[in-house]
Amino acid sequence: MFDRSLHTGNVAVAFATVASAAADPLTLGVAGALISGALSGTELFKNANRAQKSLAKEMTDVMQASIAEADMPEDRRKHVTQMLSIFPPGIEDLARGSMVASTIANNMRAFVAANARDGVHKGDDELDAYAQVMRETLAPFLTPDTLIEGMLAELLARSEKSGDADRMRDEGITEKAIIRLAQRIAGETDDLGRAWLELQNAMDIAVRVQQEGRVPSNHGDFVDEVLKRVTALSAEGEYTQAGDEIAEALAKVEAEKARLLRSGIEMAMLAGDSARTAALLVQQAEAEGSIGYQELRALHKPFYERGRDEGLALDLNIAIDLARIILSRSRDSGTRCAAWNILGLSLQVSGAHQVDPSGLERAVDAFREALGFAADGCSREELAMTQNNLGIALGQLGGREDSGALMAQAVSAFKDGLKTCSQERSPARWALLQTNLGAALQELGMRQNSAATLRAAVDAFEKALQERHPTRNPIDWAATQSNLGIAYIELAKHAQDQTYLTLALQAFESALRERRREKQPLAWAETQDNRGSALRLLGMLQGDPGQLELAQMAHEDALLEFSQDRVPMSWAKTQGNLANVHLAFFDVTDEAEHLDQALNHSQAAREVFAQAGANQYLAITDANIAKIEARRAG
């Protein structure tokens, strides 16, 4: 098994140890007794290692203070300490809660409510106190560094459960090497789903390196000796040093390039070095024959598409570095225009996954560089697509920074694209531009609170539907229907008019005919979530709890695919939508329990938005929490 000195594991063991001491009869039986008095006598403490014992001693004072400050009746204190002892959070619970104390406590509260055998442990007061003590006890020990450690623990656990770790051990790869791979990947993304895909890919490469390193070459002892050293270094996790061995060998013997290049590419990928990977890929292609602009584009394409479709960060970084090589080798206006577009698209897709906006900013710069060559080197259709790409990047950046000015620039870019792209000559591209124009107008209309801009968005979507048909291009047709529904929702908010909500629901139902869960799970979930928002507004306007129940069901359906580890931002937005539903329930029914539910959903959403630095959504969530507190205050 893997090294248990990981801080995440120590936190879990320490909490269970302290909770066991808190529930000890010696502690419970004496008023004012300290948990520390029973700590050293527990079996968990006796079996703990030095780091876990030290952490448990620190945690004891925190839990003691939390229980004391809660000022619970004696019976409730006994119940809560029993619950903490029976249901402590494990390593997987810490990882599943993204190492955020309040998320972990809320998750564990829900688990206890569903699974406790003792009925007294299911009481709301007991559950609330249990979650509060857990949250306050864990919070000081879950520092930002442990977010990476929590991700690392979950990745290592998954590699054990899947059998991939054993497969690597069977090839002679050490524990240190396995952990180094997981550590590198855990530090590169906060998306658990993407990290697991990256680790699986890296483990496949590591196994292949070991297998190929044992196969003798036909070119003499030198190559075999180099690969033997590389295989040994790789097995120990020294990927950068192994890559350096390859680079030195390439300088010594040109005849062995093909095999060494292949291994060098794999070493660079294992080290997460995208620039070296790109350079070696080009070297490999050149060793196989002459390579020009089209061949470089063909080399770039699979990395870009795999990164875009599967969300693999390393593939996108390789695509960016390959695009820079393409740009450096482009000489005439036409190829430079296309090369800047290739670089911009790679930066834009990568930037959309990152919290840091610099990737999107560089994408905008790249598309503007492309437009500088467009007059001499691009066709009218290529010019239109460059404007389209610029508009998308500006829109994403405007949404991230909550900037109406950037969104207005996006609208201008799409309109400029439509000037050079006619419906008659390029109907598919014209429809794409109309759809993207509609989406940008919709965002701008929301920021400006402008009914005229929202109606212009509807008009753009309806124009796109002139060319997008359910029989010829059903996926694009469904996407436009979904966007149209969102625009109608915003018009309904502005006008307080049920007619727009009816139109929105019709658009979503149309979209769901093609966006089926088994075919497009995330698109299906997105449409269900938007449908829930329309039903909520309808329920509010009609004062109808039945419509609100349908809205809640739609949002909960969306969460069947919007899991927190897979798509955290979408999950958080849906949590915010559920908070809005419960707030509406309270306004219609005056049932206070809905305020509690609304607050729980809002707090869950807020943690994700804060972690992602999503200031626009953070402000919306804080405003909702203020509304909840205002209603509580009467």
C-alpha positions as MATLAB code, in Angstrom:
seq = 'MFDRSLHTGNVAVAFATVASAAADPLTLGVAGALISGALSGTELFKNANRAQKSLAKEMTDVMQASIAEADMPEDRRKHVTQMLSIFPPGIEDLARGSMVASTIANNMRAFVAANARDGVHKGDDELDAYAQVMRETLAPFLTPDTLIEGMLAELLARSEKSGDADRMRDEGITEKAIIRLAQRIAGETDDLGRAWLELQNAMDIAVRVQQEGRVPSNHGDFVDEVLKRVTALSAEGEYTQAGDEIAEALAKVEAEKARLLRSGIEMAMLAGDSARTAALLVQQAEAEGSIGYQELRALHKPFYERGRDEGLALDLNIAIDLARIILSRSRDSGTRCAAWNILGLSLQVSGAHQVDPSGLERAVDAFREALGFAADGCSREELAMTQNNLGIALGQLGGREDSGALMAQAVSAFKDGLKTCSQERSPARWALLQTNLGAALQELGMRQNSAATLRAAVDAFEKALQERHPTRNPIDWAATQSNLGIAYIELAKHAQDQTYLTLALQAFESALRERRREKQPLAWAETQDNRGSALRLLGMLQGDPGQLELAQMAHEDALLEFSQDRVPMSWAKTQGNLANVHLAFFDVTDEAEHLDQALNHSQAAREVFAQAGANQYLAITDANIAKIEARRAG';
ca = [
       0.000    0.000    0.000;
       1.038    3.641   -0.365;
       2.803    5.705    2.315;
       0.321    6.567    5.085;
       2.233    9.689    6.112;
       0.091   11.730    3.722;
      -1.446   14.575    5.705;
      -4.927   13.674    4.470;
      -4.697   10.232    6.032;
      -3.296   11.698    9.243;
      -6.233   14.122    9.533;
      -8.725   11.263    9.151;
      -6.957    9.087   11.751;
      -6.517   11.993   14.173;
     -10.206   12.966   13.962;
     -11.362    9.380   14.567;
      -8.979    9.127   17.549;
     -10.161   12.372   19.158;
     -13.824   11.505   18.521;
     -13.268    8.124   20.181;
     -11.806    9.863   23.232;
     -14.701   12.347   23.325;
     -17.183    9.459   23.420;
     -15.228    7.552   26.098;
     -17.367    6.812   29.201;
     -14.734    8.560   31.354;
     -15.236   11.746   29.356;
     -19.025   11.491   29.117;
     -19.541   10.559   32.745;
     -17.851   13.533   34.356;
     -19.183   17.058   33.914;
     -16.523   19.291   32.428;
     -14.136   16.387   31.801;
     -11.468   17.033   29.173;
     -11.123   14.880   26.071;
      -7.349   14.920   26.532;
      -7.732   12.876   29.713;
      -9.072    9.908   27.767;
      -7.045   10.360   24.565;
      -3.957    8.294   25.401;
      -6.064    5.363   26.590;
      -7.905    4.811   23.305;
      -6.896    1.929   21.053;
      -6.756    4.229   18.034;
      -4.214    6.477   19.765;
      -2.087    3.500   20.835;
      -1.983    2.218   17.251;
      -1.356    5.628   15.638;
       2.039    6.696   14.317;
       3.955    9.681   15.669;
       2.549   12.197   13.180;
      -1.014   11.042   13.810;
      -0.594   11.236   17.601;
       0.819   14.762   17.365;
      -2.062   15.871   15.156;
      -4.614   14.215   17.460;
      -3.264   16.163   20.451;
      -3.643   19.446   18.562;
      -7.109   18.499   17.342;
      -8.251   17.590   20.881;
      -8.181   21.215   22.051;
     -10.109   22.371   18.979;
     -12.880   19.773   19.392;
     -13.062   20.434   23.150;
     -13.534   24.170   22.514;
     -16.142   23.559   19.805;
     -18.222   21.300   22.068;
     -17.947   23.767   24.951;
     -18.923   26.792   22.845;
     -21.933   24.941   21.440;
     -23.362   24.962   24.996;
     -25.420   21.816   24.393;
     -27.644   20.116   26.962;
     -25.909   17.129   28.557;
     -27.979   14.540   26.656;
     -27.293   16.178   23.301;
     -23.571   16.404   24.052;
     -23.518   12.659   24.682;
     -25.443   11.976   21.484;
     -23.188   14.221   19.388;
     -19.937   12.726   20.723;
     -21.353    9.249   20.060;
     -22.173   10.293   16.477;
     -18.679   11.731   15.946;
     -17.164    8.477   17.171;
     -19.441    6.219   15.096;
     -19.366    8.371   11.948;
     -15.929   10.056   11.602;
     -14.904   11.199    8.103;
     -12.489    8.860    6.334;
      -9.843    9.679    3.731;
     -12.338    9.260    0.877;
     -14.830   11.552    2.643;
     -12.139   14.247    2.942;
     -11.238   13.910   -0.733;
     -14.890   13.813   -1.834;
     -15.445   17.056    0.065;
     -12.490   18.672   -1.762;
     -10.766   19.135    1.641;
     -13.270   21.919    2.489;
     -14.437   21.549    6.096;
     -18.016   22.763    5.591;
     -18.529   20.559    2.520;
     -17.202   17.503    4.354;
     -19.424   18.237    7.367;
     -22.534   18.734    5.200;
     -21.823   15.503    3.300;
     -21.347   13.560    6.546;
     -24.524   15.075    8.033;
     -26.497   13.790    5.064;
     -24.834   10.363    5.368;
     -25.688   10.064    9.075;
     -29.272   11.212    8.486;
     -29.670    8.431    5.934;
     -27.741    5.639    7.669;
     -27.837    6.068   11.465;
     -29.542    3.144   13.210;
     -30.250    4.998   16.441;
     -33.257    7.250   15.873;
     -31.969    9.909   18.270;
     -28.974   10.384   15.973;
     -31.326   11.467   13.181;
     -32.780   14.462   15.025;
     -32.194   17.826   13.342;
     -30.657   19.383   16.456;
     -28.250   16.470   16.907;
     -27.346   16.440   13.213;
     -26.758   20.212   13.161;
     -24.539   20.047   16.250;
     -22.647   17.034   14.822;
     -21.941   18.919   11.573;
     -20.954   22.095   13.442;
     -18.419   20.355   15.705;
     -16.970   18.442   12.744;
     -16.674   21.610   10.652;
     -15.032   23.626   13.427;
     -12.660   20.774   14.327;
     -11.488   20.064   10.783;
     -11.192   23.647    9.503;
      -7.813   24.577   11.096;
      -6.176   21.422    9.751;
      -7.385   21.603    6.144;
      -4.985   24.184    4.772;
      -4.801   24.987    1.047;
      -1.857   22.558    0.689;
      -4.091   19.665    1.677;
      -6.326   20.280   -1.350;
      -3.533   18.816   -3.445;
      -2.946   16.088   -0.869;
      -6.639   15.205   -0.877;
      -6.560   14.972   -4.657;
      -3.387   12.865   -4.397;
      -4.969   10.492   -1.869;
      -8.019    9.976   -4.075;
      -5.883    9.405   -7.199;
      -3.749    6.831   -5.393;
      -6.864    5.120   -4.020;
      -8.373    4.938   -7.503;
      -5.161    3.524   -8.961;
      -5.254    0.785   -6.317;
      -8.935    0.022   -6.830;
      -8.640   -0.074  -10.634;
      -5.652   -2.433  -10.548;
      -3.442    0.060  -12.419;
      -1.053    0.373   -9.458;
      -0.536   -3.406   -9.345;
      -0.003   -3.421  -13.123;
       2.800   -0.873  -12.683;
       4.348   -2.816   -9.793;
       4.328   -5.950  -11.936;
       6.482   -4.058  -14.464;
       9.015   -3.158  -11.757;
       7.865    0.434  -11.240;
       8.468    1.577   -7.658;
       6.014    3.097   -5.186;
       8.013    6.335   -5.356;
       7.553    6.549   -9.117;
       3.806    5.918   -8.882;
       3.398    8.592   -6.206;
       5.507   11.098   -8.192;
       3.253   10.701  -11.199;
       0.150   11.250   -9.066;
       1.757   14.210   -7.249;
       2.598   15.987  -10.508;
      -0.908   15.564  -11.873;
      -2.613   16.470   -8.555;
      -0.699   19.759   -8.579;
      -1.741   20.686  -12.128;
      -5.557   20.709  -11.856;
      -8.314   21.012   -9.255;
     -10.681   18.884  -11.374;
     -10.635   15.313  -10.019;
     -12.194   13.812  -13.152;
      -9.577   15.373  -15.441;
      -6.762   14.428  -13.037;
      -7.816   10.768  -13.082;
      -7.864   10.740  -16.902;
      -4.371   12.292  -16.938;
      -3.050    9.736  -14.430;
      -4.485    6.775  -16.362;
      -2.798    8.062  -19.520;
       0.528    8.546  -17.696;
       0.372    5.063  -16.134;
      -0.140    3.510  -19.575;
       2.958    5.336  -20.851;
       5.029    4.291  -17.808;
       4.124    0.616  -18.321;
       4.924    0.830  -22.039;
       8.345    2.352  -21.272;
       9.221   -0.611  -19.057;
       8.024   -3.149  -21.613;
       9.868   -1.544  -24.529;
      13.023   -1.036  -22.476;
      13.399   -4.788  -22.071;
      13.266   -5.491  -25.824;
      16.786   -5.599  -27.369;
      17.437   -3.303  -30.318;
      19.105   -4.253  -33.590;
      21.586   -1.375  -33.380;
      24.141   -2.516  -30.819;
      24.872   -2.259  -27.136;
      24.882    1.550  -26.911;
      21.144    2.039  -27.428;
      20.330   -0.937  -25.225;
      22.473    0.502  -22.433;
      20.894    3.967  -22.712;
      17.370    2.536  -22.643;
      18.299    0.315  -19.721;
      19.334    3.398  -17.727;
      16.187    5.264  -18.830;
      13.990    2.334  -17.823;
      15.639    2.199  -14.394;
      15.287    5.969  -13.867;
      11.649    5.847  -14.989;
      10.912    3.008  -12.579;
      12.163    5.278   -9.767;
      10.127    8.269  -10.970;
      13.172   10.274  -12.169;
      11.423   11.275  -15.395;
      13.289   14.528  -16.058;
      16.668   12.853  -15.555;
      15.538   10.025  -17.840;
      14.604   12.595  -20.473;
      18.067   14.158  -20.148;
      19.640   10.746  -20.770;
      17.639   10.483  -23.975;
      18.681   13.969  -25.116;
      22.372   13.167  -24.575;
      22.079    9.873  -26.452;
      20.409   11.592  -29.416;
      23.422   13.881  -29.756;
      25.769   10.869  -29.897;
      24.109    8.542  -32.351;
      21.922    9.686  -35.214;
      21.255    6.150  -36.412;
      19.204    5.289  -33.318;
      16.960    8.368  -33.481;
      13.640    6.706  -34.194;
      13.566    4.527  -31.086;
      15.144    7.135  -28.848;
      12.762    9.832  -30.067;
       9.753    7.671  -29.283;
      11.048    7.037  -25.772;
      12.021   10.713  -25.386;
       8.476   11.782  -26.249;
       7.122    9.405  -23.644;
       9.615   10.637  -21.019;
       8.723   14.268  -21.741;
       5.021   13.464  -21.433;
       5.596   11.651  -18.135;
       7.503   14.711  -16.887;
       4.645   16.975  -18.029;
       7.084   18.909  -20.282;
       4.877   20.021  -23.190;
       7.541   22.147  -24.925;
      10.018   19.267  -25.038;
       7.271   16.890  -26.190;
       6.321   19.219  -29.056;
       9.929   19.684  -30.150;
      10.570   15.925  -30.116;
       7.365   15.225  -32.030;
       8.547   17.554  -34.786;
      12.003   15.938  -34.717;
      10.393   12.521  -35.014;
       8.299   13.641  -37.984;
      11.352   15.191  -39.665;
      13.332   11.977  -39.184;
      10.638   10.150  -41.122;
      10.725   12.573  -44.086;
      10.228   16.191  -45.082;
       7.646   18.059  -43.032;
       5.822   21.187  -44.133;
       2.910   23.327  -43.013;
       0.188   20.723  -43.675;
       2.157   17.953  -41.937;
       2.638   20.180  -38.887;
      -1.110   20.863  -38.788;
      -1.773   17.120  -38.964;
       0.647   16.624  -36.054;
      -1.168   19.283  -34.000;
      -4.717   18.083  -34.680;
      -4.947   14.904  -32.514;
      -3.483   16.627  -29.438;
      -5.852   19.589  -29.822;
      -8.922   17.402  -30.361;
      -8.093   15.013  -27.519;
      -7.446   17.914  -25.152;
     -10.653   19.656  -26.245;
     -12.927   16.611  -26.112;
     -11.459   14.809  -23.084;
     -10.218   17.825  -21.113;
      -6.600   16.548  -20.961;
      -4.424   19.476  -19.874;
      -1.133   17.979  -21.076;
      -2.496   17.362  -24.580;
      -3.727   20.963  -24.766;
      -0.342   22.282  -23.631;
       1.367   20.143  -26.286;
      -1.101   21.524  -28.858;
      -0.200   25.087  -27.793;
       3.534   24.420  -28.166;
       3.013   22.708  -31.536;
       0.951   25.720  -32.661;
       3.851   28.007  -31.744;
       6.176   25.866  -33.870;
       3.692   26.049  -36.766;
       3.589   29.835  -36.386;
       7.393   30.113  -36.321;
       7.602   28.193  -39.620;
       4.816   30.089  -41.406;
       6.083   32.588  -43.955;
       3.246   33.937  -46.161;
       0.166   35.867  -45.015;
      -2.220   32.970  -45.581;
      -0.355   30.449  -43.451;
       0.402   33.036  -40.741;
      -3.292   33.935  -40.512;
      -4.176   30.252  -40.156;
      -1.300   29.621  -37.715;
      -2.409   32.455  -35.410;
      -5.916   30.937  -35.517;
      -4.549   27.502  -34.582;
      -2.636   28.997  -31.654;
      -5.657   31.053  -30.579;
      -7.979   28.030  -30.593;
      -5.498   25.970  -28.546;
      -5.103   28.798  -26.006;
      -8.856   29.424  -25.889;
      -9.799   25.796  -25.141;
      -7.050   25.515  -22.524;
      -7.951   28.879  -20.970;
     -11.603   27.898  -20.656;
     -10.554   25.118  -18.232;
      -8.309   27.353  -16.103;
      -9.117   29.752  -13.257;
      -6.317   32.087  -14.427;
      -7.703   34.304  -17.261;
      -4.295   34.735  -18.939;
      -4.899   31.847  -21.370;
      -8.070   33.479  -22.689;
      -6.311   36.847  -22.866;
      -3.530   35.322  -24.989;
      -6.172   33.676  -27.191;
      -7.787   37.076  -27.836;
      -4.367   38.499  -28.758;
      -3.733   35.575  -31.139;
      -7.042   36.015  -32.974;
      -6.386   39.740  -33.345;
      -2.961   38.928  -34.805;
      -4.713   36.593  -37.263;
      -7.023   39.411  -38.346;
      -3.936   41.491  -39.170;
      -3.071   39.005  -41.933;
      -6.675   38.302  -42.938;
      -7.020   40.939  -45.650;
      -4.170   39.487  -47.728;
      -4.125   35.856  -46.708;
      -7.619   34.622  -45.793;
     -10.791   33.858  -47.718;
     -14.032   35.550  -46.707;
     -15.128   32.372  -44.904;
     -11.809   32.119  -43.021;
     -12.089   35.787  -42.049;
     -15.616   35.135  -40.731;
     -14.405   32.172  -38.648;
     -11.545   34.239  -37.223;
     -14.080   36.858  -36.093;
     -16.181   34.018  -34.673;
     -13.196   32.638  -32.731;
     -12.356   36.108  -31.418;
     -15.968   36.600  -30.311;
     -16.012   33.298  -28.416;
     -12.781   34.111  -26.540;
     -13.976   37.648  -25.704;
     -17.307   36.259  -24.500;
     -15.633   33.684  -22.258;
     -13.310   36.330  -20.854;
     -16.224   38.734  -20.346;
     -18.189   36.077  -18.493;
     -15.189   35.271  -16.302;
     -14.484   38.903  -15.434;
     -18.148   40.009  -15.378;
     -17.265   42.643  -17.989;
     -20.013   44.204  -20.080;
     -17.361   45.939  -22.208;
     -15.759   42.635  -23.224;
     -19.184   41.139  -23.948;
     -19.977   44.127  -26.185;
     -16.699   43.506  -28.048;
     -17.760   39.877  -28.516;
     -21.057   41.032  -30.048;
     -19.141   43.314  -32.439;
     -16.841   40.453  -33.473;
     -19.768   38.172  -34.351;
     -21.470   40.980  -36.294;
     -18.237   41.626  -38.209;
     -18.070   37.925  -39.017;
     -21.593   37.992  -40.428;
     -20.588   40.810  -42.797;
     -18.260   38.424  -44.659;
     -20.332   35.238  -44.344;
     -23.608   35.036  -46.261;
     -26.473   32.656  -45.587;
     -26.564   31.658  -49.263;
     -22.868   30.754  -49.672;
     -22.074   29.327  -46.197;
     -25.344   28.443  -44.412;
     -23.716   26.300  -41.696;
     -21.120   28.939  -40.753;
     -23.749   31.683  -40.964;
     -25.961   29.724  -38.526;
     -22.989   29.201  -36.183;
     -22.269   32.934  -36.147;
     -25.953   33.725  -35.523;
     -26.044   31.268  -32.601;
     -22.898   32.707  -31.022;
     -24.162   36.254  -31.611;
     -27.384   35.321  -29.834;
     -25.485   33.926  -26.847;
     -23.357   37.086  -26.562;
     -26.409   39.370  -26.902;
     -28.180   37.355  -24.231;
     -25.276   37.801  -21.783;
     -25.048   41.499  -22.636;
     -28.811   41.940  -22.215;
     -28.641   40.360  -18.766;
     -25.879   42.748  -17.697;
     -27.617   45.809  -19.149;
     -31.084   44.690  -18.016;
     -32.139   45.480  -21.592;
     -35.258   43.903  -23.075;
     -34.274   45.178  -26.531;
     -30.917   43.372  -26.394;
     -32.599   40.181  -25.170;
     -35.108   40.359  -28.036;
     -32.174   40.769  -30.434;
     -30.715   37.565  -28.960;
     -33.991   35.725  -29.633;
     -33.979   37.068  -33.189;
     -30.426   35.753  -33.752;
     -31.338   32.282  -32.458;
     -34.448   32.167  -34.647;
     -32.332   33.099  -37.677;
     -29.917   30.276  -36.864;
     -32.855   27.854  -36.769;
     -33.579   28.720  -40.404;
     -30.519   26.599  -41.270;
     -30.331   24.241  -38.296;
     -32.904   21.460  -38.693;
     -33.678   18.512  -36.390;
     -33.296   16.053  -39.272;
     -30.150   17.451  -40.965;
     -28.095   18.640  -37.979;
     -29.948   17.604  -34.793;
     -27.130   18.339  -32.321;
     -26.687   21.949  -33.493;
     -30.466   22.391  -33.714;
     -30.901   21.212  -30.104;
     -28.109   23.500  -28.870;
     -29.773   26.508  -30.496;
     -33.176   25.531  -29.057;
     -31.597   25.378  -25.603;
     -30.011   28.818  -26.063;
     -33.347   30.178  -27.274;
     -35.016   28.882  -24.122;
     -32.477   30.662  -21.924;
     -33.094   33.935  -23.757;
     -36.846   33.571  -23.191;
     -36.198   33.039  -19.466;
     -34.288   36.312  -19.286;
     -37.088   38.116  -21.131;
     -39.597   36.627  -18.679;
     -37.551   37.941  -15.747;
     -37.477   41.390  -17.318;
     -41.168   41.555  -18.273;
     -42.641   39.278  -15.554;
     -44.576   37.654  -18.413;
     -45.636   33.985  -18.293;
     -45.848   33.866  -22.092;
     -42.060   33.936  -22.385;
     -41.781   31.096  -19.865;
     -44.164   28.977  -21.914;
     -41.987   29.620  -24.974;
     -38.869   28.772  -22.960;
     -40.323   25.445  -21.816;
     -41.323   24.602  -25.388;
     -37.749   25.294  -26.541;
     -36.266   23.112  -23.789;
     -38.671   20.257  -24.551;
     -37.632   20.481  -28.205;
     -33.963   20.369  -27.245;
     -34.505   17.338  -24.997;
     -35.851   15.352  -27.952;
     -32.256   15.249  -29.208;
     -30.294   15.875  -26.018;
     -30.968   12.464  -24.507;
     -29.106   11.418  -21.399;
     -27.630    8.256  -22.928;
     -26.232   10.194  -25.927;
     -25.273   13.613  -24.512;
     -25.298   13.365  -20.713;
     -23.863   16.809  -19.943;
     -25.968   18.607  -22.560;
     -29.049   16.769  -21.247;
     -28.212   17.873  -17.698;
     -27.660   21.481  -18.803;
     -31.061   21.575  -20.495;
     -32.764   19.998  -17.463;
     -31.152   22.621  -15.243;
     -32.372   25.465  -17.476;
     -35.820   23.868  -17.676;
     -35.894   23.870  -13.865;
     -35.209   27.617  -13.831;
     -38.148   28.244  -16.176;
     -40.465   26.102  -14.030;
     -39.343   27.934  -10.879;
     -40.144   31.331  -12.374;
     -43.516   30.021  -13.541;
     -44.242   28.726  -10.042;
     -43.301   32.083   -8.533;
     -45.514   34.052  -10.923;
     -48.459   31.675  -10.390;
     -47.830   31.089   -6.675;
     -48.029   27.368   -7.506;
     -46.064   24.881   -5.324;
     -46.700   22.196   -7.944;
     -44.594   24.043  -10.511;
     -41.882   24.525   -7.887;
     -41.852   20.781   -7.215;
     -41.346   20.159  -10.942;
     -38.515   22.710  -10.917;
     -36.826   20.945   -8.005;
     -37.115   17.599   -9.807;
     -35.536   19.057  -12.966;
     -32.538   20.460  -11.062;
     -32.105   17.174   -9.180;
     -32.187   15.328  -12.517;
     -29.374   17.601  -13.715;
     -27.272   16.572  -10.710;
     -27.426   12.955  -11.900;
     -24.764   14.000  -14.435;
     -23.417   17.224  -12.890;
     -21.259   15.573  -10.213;
     -18.973   17.771   -8.131;
     -15.786   15.926   -9.030;
     -16.553   15.820  -12.776;
     -17.937   19.306  -13.479;
     -17.643   21.343  -10.266;
     -18.786   24.680  -11.733;
     -21.944   23.177  -13.271;
     -22.620   21.328  -10.017;
     -22.280   24.573   -8.060;
     -24.570   26.502  -10.426;
     -27.234   23.817  -10.011;
     -26.837   24.000   -6.222;
     -27.518   27.728   -6.544;
     -30.602   27.006   -8.650;
     -31.899   24.584   -5.995;
     -31.365   27.321   -3.397;
     -33.544   29.621   -5.520;
     -36.264   26.946   -5.694;
     -36.352   26.573   -1.903;
     -36.403   30.347   -1.492;
     -39.421   30.446   -3.819;
     -41.044   27.602   -1.845;
     -40.711   29.693    1.318;
     -42.249   32.741   -0.346;
     -45.215   30.649   -1.513;
     -45.722   28.353    1.522;
     -44.056   30.281    4.389;
     -42.447   27.000    5.536;
     -39.198   27.862    7.342;
     -37.508   24.537    6.547;
     -37.080   25.731    2.975;
     -34.828   28.548    4.190;
     -32.533   25.958    5.791;
     -32.423   24.005    2.540;
     -31.765   27.179    0.548;
     -28.875   28.116    2.837;
     -27.310   24.635    2.614;
     -27.400   24.685   -1.194;
     -26.053   28.266   -1.318;
     -23.153   27.493    1.000;
     -22.242   24.398   -1.012;
     -22.221   26.471   -4.210;
     -20.256   29.291   -2.600;
     -17.361   27.034   -1.621;
     -16.844   25.945   -5.224;
     -17.152   29.481   -6.624;
     -14.696   30.822   -4.044;
     -12.194   28.079   -4.830;
     -12.485   28.793   -8.573;
     -12.269   32.578   -8.157;
     -15.596   32.932  -10.017;
     -16.391   36.418   -8.716;
     -19.573   36.908  -10.746;
     -21.200   33.773   -9.354;
     -19.770   34.450   -5.905;
     -21.529   37.835   -5.833;
     -24.835   36.274   -6.938;
     -24.551   33.594   -4.244;
     -23.726   36.122   -1.519;
     -26.775   38.146   -2.556;
     -28.950   35.020   -2.268;
     -27.556   34.237    1.189;
     -28.407   37.808    2.222;
     -31.988   37.279    0.965;
     -32.265   34.087    3.011;
     -31.052   35.820    6.176;
     -33.406   38.742    5.550;
     -36.390   36.386    5.310;
     -35.315   34.645    8.505;
     -35.195   37.974   10.265;
     -38.753   38.640    9.137;
];
